[in-house]
Amino acid sequence: TWPLDAKWPVFAGHFPGAPVLPGAVLIDWAVQQLAQATGLSFDCAQAKFPRAAQPGDVLQLRIAPSATGFAFVISSDEAGAVIVASGVLTARSA
């Protein structure tokens, strides 16, 4: 899980008055978590952002093997029903 602190500076500039966590930060979190678990490097092959991650959200990350790499889903609820990002991570070639 990852609680999003409303005081985090990234929210001040993205976007003033309506803060959201940039999609690149969400992807980086998924990539870093999978890299830490496997010892490999990954790239994002595909991503969707159906809902913005906002200050105060507590994000959940789920990763599972898929036909083309590893599928990830980031949700803002424990049940995984409110998806803020999803996609596919692929291992980086050496």
N, C-alpha and C positions, 0 to 999 in steps of 0.2 A: 504494500500500500504506500501511497505518497500523499500526505496532506498538503494542500496548496495554501501557503501562508499569504494572506492578503497584503502583507507588508513586503513581499518579495519585489525587488526593483523592476523585474521584467514586466510586472503588471502596470507600472506607472507609464511606460511608453507604448504599451500595446493593449488596448487603445485608451487614451485618456477619456474618462467618463463612462467607459464600457469595457473594463479590463477583461482580457482573455489570455490564456496561455498559448503562445505560438505553437503551431503544429510541429515545427522543427524540434522544439524542446520535448514534445511527447514522443516523437520518433527516436530521438537521442536516448531518452530514458529506456525505451524498449530495447534498442540496440545494445546499450550498456549492460542491462540486466541479462540479456541472452549471452553476451560475450563473457560476462563474469561467470555464468553457469557452465559454459562450454569451453572457455579458453580460446575461442575462435573469434575472428572479426566478421562483421556483418554489414550489409548495405540494405537499405529499404528499397524493395522492388515495386511496391504498390502501397498506397495509403489513402484512406478516406477519413473525413472529419465531419460526421453527421451532427455533432453538437459541440459547442465551445466548452472548454474546460475553464472554469472561473475560480476566482479567489474563494477559499473556503471549501471547495470540493475536496473529497478524499478519494483519490484515484486508486483503482484496482487494475493490475496488469495480469493478463493470462496469455500464455504462449504455449502453442502445441505444434508438433510436426505437421507439415502439410505436403502435398505432392510436389511443390516447387520450393520448399524451404521450411520456414516456420511462420505460422499464422499468429498474429498478435491481436488482442482486443484490449483496449483501455476503456474502463467504464467509471462512472462517477457514483456508483452505488455498489454495495456489497453483492447483490444478486446478479450484477452484470447486465441489467436491463437498459440502463442509460449509457449508451456507447458514445464516447467522445472521439475515439480514433480506432481504426482497425487497418490491417494490411498484412503484407508478407515481407519477411526478412530473409535474405539469401546470404549464404556464406561467401565471403570475399575470396577470390582466387589468389593463390600464393604468388 
